[in-house]
Each structure stands twice: as structure tokens, then as C-alpha cells.
Amino acid sequence: MYTLRNHPRTSFFSKKRLPGALLQLLVVITGLALPVYGQKQITLTASDGVKVYGDFYPAGSNSQPYILLFHQAGSNRAEYAPIAPRLVKLGFNCLAIDQRSGGDLWGRQNETVRGVGHNGEYPDALKDLEAALAWARSSGNNGKVLVWGSSYSAALVFLLAAEHQQEVAGVLAFSPGEYLDAPDAVHDAAAKVSVPIFVTSAKDRNEIVAAKSILAVAPAQQKTQFVPHIAGVHGSSTLREDKNRAGESENWRAVEEFLDNLSKKD
């Protein structure tokens, strides 16, 4: 099933939203991410020995699905400070990491980049994504694992899912494109991904076309492209009120509908 969404929809999860005032307690004040109750800082080790730093947001049970959250260029795990708590409320354990290619957006330093000593190349960050997946699988988790990418990591999640087909149960890609060194690397990987896929983008013709092209080659039976009707911005920032005040709610409805449909397949 290939679904193209370009209008707001009401989903099961939209009934469970926190009031805006409460959400503000969980997000960013004056650019600094506040710790969320139950949030845990963790350290992973990638296959090449690089230390990868992350925040784990537990949903209460290892039997509940996991979402692995990967940031965009120049960014860090604080990209998900206002996003992960909302996903936890929907019943998902969340892990957000600092990849070795990133920076100091959101008023927070990328600890993995600091440890490495320099900003890495996009393809090298795949090792960090693999470390997050290995951690989820070795942490007593017996639920599904979904992978979620933003911009360059939205490209990498297709490579991750293609190489770990038995471990990844779904892909969410925000502004995917051919951002990696090898031509058509993302298309080649997407052609091997048969799990449910959700893609979206900024309200930008080039981004929309790029997402559609990648999604088209995937053999998945359940795949959804959401095209913002009101407003959308690049990467996962489209779900942040501070970056997409006009379209944040519309984009959340599309994500929640996809996750709701996925949960009904259990």
C-alpha cells in the first residue's frame, strides 16, 4: 500500500496529546534542553571503538517498541528533546544519540563529535546508528525496533534497514535524499527495504521529489509519503513548534497515524 498524505488527518494518538502548556515543560527553554523525568544518559561503543553518547527515554516496559532517533547535520540528540517525550507518551521507548557527524545546534554540544575531536563524514556515522541498534537489541528489548532519521541520517536509516533486515521493523525518514558519497546509495538500499516506511519533507518541490523517488523503489507493502499542506521544514525539525509553528500539528498527525497503523498490525 502506497499512501500519499497531503492533508491533516485525525488519528488514534491525537486524542492522547499533552496540553501545550505541559509540553513546554518537557522541551527547550532559552535554548537549553531540560532533563525529562526518567531520561537516562547512556554511552555506546561503535564497531571502530568510537564512544557514542545518547539519551534513553523509557516508556515503562521493554516489551514496548523502541524508536531510535538520529539527528541532522550540524545537530545533536537535543534535536529530539521536545519530540522523544511525546513519542514516549504514545508508548515508545526512545533512544536519541549524538552521531559523529553533527554540531552544536539547540544550545547543546555534540558529545560524540567532541570525543572524536573533529566532525566526521556522513557515511561514517552509519557505525553509530548500528551501535544504537545493537544496544536496543541487547538491552532486554523484546519489542519492535523502528529507526528514524533526519536529513543525512534519513538517508542512512535506509542503509541501516537494508543491512539489518531482521532487526528493523519500520523506517521513518524526514527529508531523505542522496546525501552520501556513493551515487544512488540510498536508492539501492531502499530497494531492499520491505518493512513499513514513512517519508516526509519540507514543503519544497526538490525535497518532495527526492523523497518520492526513494520511496518508489522500496518493495514495502506499507509505505507513506506525507506532503505538508500547511507548512513543513527540513528534517525532524518539522515536528518542533519552535521551528515549524504553523505546520507542527499537521506533521505530527501524519506521524501518529503511521505509528497507529503500524501498531494495529501487531
C-alpha positions as CSV (number, residue, x, y, z in Angstrom):
1,M,0.0,0.0,0.0
2,Y,1.5,3.3,-1.1
3,T,-0.3,6.2,0.7
4,L,0.3,9.9,-0.2
5,R,-0.8,12.2,2.5
6,N,-1.1,15.9,2.0
7,H,-3.9,16.9,4.3
8,P,-4.5,16.8,8.1
9,R,-6.0,13.7,9.5
10,T,-7.2,12.7,12.9
11,S,-5.5,9.7,14.3
12,F,-5.9,7.5,17.4
13,F,-2.9,9.0,19.0
14,S,-4.0,12.6,18.5
15,K,-6.5,12.0,21.3
16,K,-3.6,11.4,23.7
17,R,-1.7,14.7,23.2
18,L,-0.5,16.6,26.2
19,P,-1.8,20.2,26.5
20,G,0.6,22.7,25.1
21,A,1.5,24.1,28.5
22,L,2.6,20.7,29.7
23,L,4.6,20.0,26.6
24,Q,6.5,23.2,27.2
25,L,7.8,21.8,30.5
26,L,9.4,19.0,28.5
27,V,11.2,20.9,25.8
28,V,13.6,23.8,25.4
29,I,13.8,27.0,27.5
30,T,16.2,29.6,26.4
31,G,17.9,27.1,24.1
32,L,18.9,24.6,26.8
33,A,17.3,21.1,26.9
34,L,15.8,20.3,30.2
35,P,16.1,16.7,31.5
36,V,12.9,14.7,31.3
37,Y,11.8,12.5,34.2
38,G,13.1,9.0,33.7
39,Q,15.5,10.1,31.0
40,K,18.9,8.3,31.2
41,Q,22.2,9.2,29.7
42,I,24.0,6.2,28.1
43,T,27.3,5.6,26.3
44,L,27.6,3.1,23.4
45,T,30.7,1.9,21.6
46,A,30.7,1.7,17.8
47,S,32.4,-1.1,15.9
48,D,35.5,1.1,15.4
49,G,35.8,2.0,19.1
50,V,34.2,5.4,18.9
51,K,32.2,6.4,22.0
52,V,28.7,7.4,21.1
53,Y,26.6,9.4,23.6
54,G,22.9,9.2,23.9
55,D,19.7,9.8,25.9
56,F,17.3,7.0,26.6
57,Y,13.7,7.9,27.2
58,P,12.0,4.7,28.7
59,A,8.3,4.1,28.2
60,G,8.0,1.8,31.1
61,S,8.5,-1.7,29.6
62,N,11.0,-3.5,27.4
63,S,8.0,-5.2,25.6
64,Q,7.0,-1.8,24.2
65,P,8.5,-0.9,20.8
66,Y,11.7,1.2,20.5
67,I,12.3,4.1,18.3
68,L,16.0,5.0,17.5
69,L,16.3,8.8,16.8
70,F,19.1,10.1,14.6
71,H,19.7,13.8,14.0
72,Q,20.6,16.0,11.0
73,A,23.9,17.7,10.0
74,G,25.2,20.2,12.5
75,S,23.0,18.8,15.2
76,N,22.9,16.5,18.2
77,R,20.5,14.5,20.3
78,A,18.8,17.6,21.6
79,E,17.0,17.8,18.3
80,Y,14.6,15.3,19.9
81,A,14.3,17.0,23.3
82,P,10.7,18.0,22.5
83,I,9.9,15.0,20.3
84,A,11.0,12.0,22.3
85,P,8.8,12.7,25.3
86,R,5.8,12.9,23.1
87,L,6.7,9.5,21.5
88,V,7.1,8.1,25.0
89,K,3.5,9.2,25.7
90,L,2.5,7.2,22.7
91,G,4.1,4.1,24.2
92,F,7.5,4.0,22.5
93,N,10.9,3.7,24.2
94,C,13.2,6.2,22.6
95,L,16.9,6.5,22.2
96,A,18.4,9.7,20.7
97,I,22.2,9.7,20.0
98,D,24.9,12.1,19.1
99,Q,26.4,10.9,15.8
100,R,30.0,11.6,14.9
101,S,28.8,14.0,12.2
102,G,27.0,16.8,13.9
103,G,27.4,20.1,15.8
104,D,26.1,22.4,18.5
105,L,22.6,23.3,17.4
106,W,19.9,23.7,20.1
107,G,22.4,25.1,22.6
108,R,24.0,21.8,23.3
109,Q,27.3,20.3,22.3
110,N,27.6,17.1,20.3
111,E,29.5,14.9,22.8
112,T,30.4,12.2,20.2
113,V,32.0,14.8,17.9
114,R,33.8,16.3,20.9
115,G,35.2,12.9,21.8
116,V,36.3,12.1,18.3
117,G,38.0,15.5,18.0
118,H,36.5,16.5,14.6
119,N,33.3,16.5,12.7
120,G,33.0,13.2,10.8
121,E,31.7,12.3,7.3
122,Y,28.1,11.3,6.9
123,P,28.8,7.7,5.8
124,D,31.0,7.1,8.8
125,A,28.0,7.8,11.1
126,L,26.4,4.6,10.0
127,K,28.6,2.9,12.6
128,D,26.9,5.0,15.3
129,L,23.4,4.0,14.0
130,E,24.5,0.4,14.1
131,A,25.7,0.8,17.7
132,A,22.3,2.2,18.7
133,L,20.5,-0.8,17.0
134,A,22.8,-3.3,18.7
135,W,22.2,-1.6,22.1
136,A,18.4,-1.8,21.6
137,R,18.7,-5.5,20.7
138,S,20.9,-6.3,23.6
139,S,19.1,-4.3,26.3
140,G,16.4,-6.8,27.0
141,N,14.1,-5.3,24.4
142,N,11.7,-7.8,23.0
143,G,9.5,-5.3,21.2
144,K,9.8,-3.9,17.6
145,V,12.6,-1.5,16.7
146,L,11.9,1.4,14.5
147,V,14.6,3.7,13.0
148,W,14.0,7.4,12.5
149,G,16.3,9.7,10.5
150,S,16.6,13.4,9.9
151,S,18.2,14.8,6.7
152,Y,21.5,12.9,6.2
153,S,20.5,10.3,8.8
154,A,17.2,9.9,6.9
155,A,19.4,8.6,4.1
156,L,21.4,6.4,6.5
157,V,18.4,4.7,8.0
158,F,17.7,3.1,4.6
159,L,21.2,1.7,4.7
160,L,20.7,0.5,8.2
161,A,17.4,-1.2,7.5
162,A,18.8,-2.8,4.3
163,E,21.8,-4.3,6.2
164,H,19.8,-5.4,9.2
165,Q,16.5,-6.6,7.7
166,Q,15.7,-9.0,10.5
167,E,16.2,-6.3,13.2
168,V,14.4,-3.2,11.9
169,A,10.6,-3.3,11.9
170,G,9.9,0.2,10.4
171,V,11.6,3.3,8.9
172,L,10.7,6.9,9.3
173,A,12.7,9.3,7.2
174,F,12.4,13.1,7.4
175,S,13.8,14.8,4.3
176,P,15.8,11.9,2.9
177,G,18.0,12.3,-0.2
178,E,21.1,11.1,-1.9
179,Y,23.4,12.9,0.6
180,L,26.1,10.1,0.8
181,D,29.3,9.8,-1.2
182,A,28.3,6.8,-3.4
183,P,25.8,7.7,-6.2
184,D,22.4,6.1,-5.7
185,A,23.4,4.6,-2.4
186,V,20.1,5.4,-0.8
187,H,18.0,4.2,-3.7
188,D,20.0,1.0,-3.8
189,A,19.4,0.4,-0.1
190,A,15.7,1.4,-0.2
191,A,15.2,-1.2,-2.9
192,K,15.9,-3.8,-0.2
193,V,13.6,-2.4,2.5
194,S,10.3,-4.3,2.8
195,V,9.2,-3.1,6.3
196,P,6.7,-0.2,6.6
197,I,8.2,3.2,5.6
198,F,7.1,6.8,6.3
199,V,8.8,9.6,4.5
200,T,8.2,13.4,4.6
201,S,10.0,16.6,3.8
202,A,9.9,20.3,3.8
203,K,7.2,22.0,1.7
204,D,9.8,22.1,-1.1
205,R,9.5,20.7,-4.5
206,N,13.0,19.2,-4.7
207,E,12.7,17.5,-1.3
208,I,9.3,16.1,-2.1
209,V,10.5,14.7,-5.4
210,A,13.6,13.2,-3.7
211,A,11.5,11.5,-1.0
212,K,9.1,10.2,-3.6
213,S,11.9,8.7,-5.7
214,I,13.4,6.9,-2.8
215,L,10.1,5.5,-1.6
216,A,9.1,4.4,-5.1
217,V,11.9,1.8,-5.3
218,A,11.2,0.2,-1.9
219,P,9.3,-3.1,-2.1
220,A,7.5,-2.4,1.2
221,Q,3.7,-3.1,1.1
222,Q,3.0,-0.3,3.6
223,K,4.7,3.0,2.6
224,T,3.5,6.5,3.1
225,Q,4.7,9.8,1.8
226,F,3.4,12.8,3.7
227,V,3.5,16.1,1.8
228,P,2.8,19.1,4.1
229,H,-0.3,21.0,3.2
230,I,0.2,23.9,5.6
231,A,3.9,24.1,6.4
232,G,7.0,21.8,6.7
233,V,10.7,22.4,7.3
234,H,13.7,20.3,6.7
235,G,14.3,17.1,8.8
236,S,12.7,16.2,12.1
237,S,12.6,19.9,13.0
238,T,9.3,19.9,11.2
239,L,7.8,18.4,14.4
240,R,9.3,21.1,16.6
241,E,6.9,24.0,17.4
242,D,9.9,26.4,17.7
243,K,10.9,25.6,14.1
244,N,7.5,25.0,12.5
245,R,4.8,26.7,14.5
246,A,2.4,26.8,11.6
247,G,2.7,23.2,10.5
248,E,3.9,21.2,13.5
249,S,0.5,19.8,14.4
250,E,-0.3,18.8,10.9
251,N,3.0,16.9,10.6
252,W,2.5,15.2,14.0
253,R,-0.9,13.9,12.9
254,A,0.7,12.2,9.9
255,V,3.4,10.6,12.0
256,E,0.9,9.5,14.6
257,E,-1.4,8.0,12.0
258,F,1.5,5.9,10.6
259,L,2.6,4.7,14.0
260,D,-1.0,3.9,14.9
261,N,-1.5,1.8,11.8
262,L,1.8,0.1,12.5
263,S,0.7,-0.9,16.0
264,K,-2.5,-2.3,14.6
265,K,-0.5,-4.8,12.6
266,D,0.8,-6.5,15.7
